Amino acid sequence: MSERLEQVNLTLDSVVKVDVLLRDVWDIPVMEKVFQQRFKGNYPARKTISTEFWIQRRS
């Protein structure tokens, strides 16, 4: 995500909302750890959804 933001002259500090889709709700602690490492306490609003659907990333 950081690389994408840099392409438009933004940083993670610019993020105000994140939607997270997880296949397994047991991955929520992993997601929390990543948020703590990446956002350094300045967390965006977020919505976490458990889903069986898979969305392919665009490159």
C-alpha positions as CSV (number, residue, x, y, z in Angstrom):
1,M,0.0,0.0,0.0
2,S,2.8,2.4,0.8
3,E,4.2,2.1,-2.7
4,R,0.8,2.8,-4.3
5,L,0.4,5.9,-2.1
6,E,3.9,7.2,-3.0
7,Q,2.9,7.0,-6.7
8,V,0.4,9.8,-6.0
9,N,2.6,11.7,-3.5
10,L,0.8,10.4,-0.3
11,T,1.9,8.4,2.7
12,L,0.2,6.1,5.2
13,D,-0.5,9.2,7.3
14,S,-2.9,10.2,4.5
15,V,-5.0,7.0,4.9
16,V,-8.3,7.7,6.7
17,K,-10.2,4.4,6.1
18,V,-9.3,0.8,5.3
19,D,-11.6,-2.0,4.4
20,V,-10.1,-5.4,5.2
21,L,-11.5,-8.7,3.8
22,L,-10.3,-11.8,5.6
23,R,-11.0,-15.4,4.7
24,D,-10.3,-16.5,8.3
25,V,-11.3,-14.4,11.3
26,W,-8.4,-16.0,13.2
27,D,-6.2,-13.7,11.1
28,I,-7.5,-10.6,12.9
29,P,-4.6,-10.6,15.4
30,V,-2.1,-10.8,12.5
31,M,-3.9,-7.8,10.9
32,E,-3.8,-5.9,14.2
33,K,0.0,-6.4,14.4
34,V,0.5,-5.2,10.9
35,F,-1.6,-2.1,11.6
36,Q,0.5,-1.4,14.7
37,Q,3.8,-1.7,12.8
38,R,2.7,0.2,9.7
39,F,0.5,3.0,11.1
40,K,2.6,3.7,14.3
41,G,-0.5,4.6,16.4
42,N,-2.1,6.9,13.9
43,Y,-4.7,4.3,12.8
44,P,-7.3,4.9,10.1
45,A,-10.9,4.0,10.5
46,R,-11.4,0.4,9.4
47,K,-14.0,-2.2,8.6
48,T,-13.0,-5.9,8.8
49,I,-15.2,-8.4,7.0
50,S,-14.9,-12.2,7.0
51,T,-15.7,-13.5,3.5
52,E,-15.4,-16.7,1.4
53,F,-15.1,-14.5,-1.7
54,W,-11.7,-13.7,-3.0
55,I,-10.9,-10.4,-4.7
56,Q,-7.9,-10.5,-7.0
57,R,-5.5,-7.6,-6.6
58,R,-4.9,-5.3,-9.5
59,S,-1.3,-4.7,-10.4
